[in-house]
Every structure is written in C-alpha cells, then in structure tokens.
Amino acid sequence: QVQLMESGGGSVQPGGSLRLSCAAAGFTSSVSCMAWFRQIPGKEREGVASMDSNGDTTYADSEKGRFTISRDNAKNTLYLQMNNLKPEDTGTYFCAADEATTYCDGGFDTIGGYAYWGQGIQVTVSA
C-alpha cells in the first residue's frame, strides 16, 4: 500500500523553472522505482524520468539536460527540477512508483510497469 502526492506545480513564463515534489506514504520500503510522467493535452501520457532505489536515473531524450530527477530518502520524497521550461511542457505531471526496477532501468516509460500513481499536478508555461 503506497500513496503518492504531487506538489510544486503552477504557472511560469517560458525559460522559467519549477521543482515538482512527490511525497510517498505507506509501505515505502517496498518501492524500488519512482518516475515522473506527463500528459500534454491531446497527447498520450509519456515518461519523463525515473530513478531506482540505487539512484540510477533515466531520462527521456527530449528532456535530458533540462530536467533533473532526485530524491530525499529521509523524507520519502521524489523531485523533478525543471529548467528552461517551454510552452510545450504544459500539461499534467504524474508521479509513479513500483516495487520492481524492471521498467525503471529499461523501458521506464511503460505506463503499465508502475503499480502506484499520484493524481497529477498541473504545469503551465506561457508568456
């Protein structure tokens, strides 16, 4: 039983930054992989970045260099630092977690590979 709650979303101008947080509650010791997904209006949900329990990270090619995934184990919190945001980054961002690293380390953007999901949080980038 794991519950995820995203926070830190909002509105920024192009080129601005946001840091999303995902707080995990419940049996967090069973979680081996956490990831960020997003859904752009009119498009399918897509993987953004992932981190396994060893700290290994994976990024979507389009976001690599702008986004950074990190964690605070003491707070059971996952972060996504987003820099140089663009209007096309606008969408709903979701935190996801799973007990295995199967998709975290390979095929991290597989939606069906994650058992736990947050409700999502809105990110809007506009002038």
HUZI-V133073 format. One line per field, one symbol per residue. ss: DSSP state (2 for helix, 1 for strand, 0 for the rest). psi: psi as a letter, one per 20 degrees, with the letter a starting at -180 (. if undefined). A space follows every 50 residues. Layout:
ss: ???
psi: ???
This chain:
ss: 01111110011100000111111111022200111111100000011111 11000011100001001111112220111111000022201111111100 000000000022200110001111100
psi: oppqoqrjraprqpiaqqoqqoppqbmiiipipqrprqoppjrqpqqgqq paiijpqpqqhhiphhqpqrqohhilpqqopoqlqqhiipappqpqqrir jgigiplhjogiiphpqriqqpppoq.
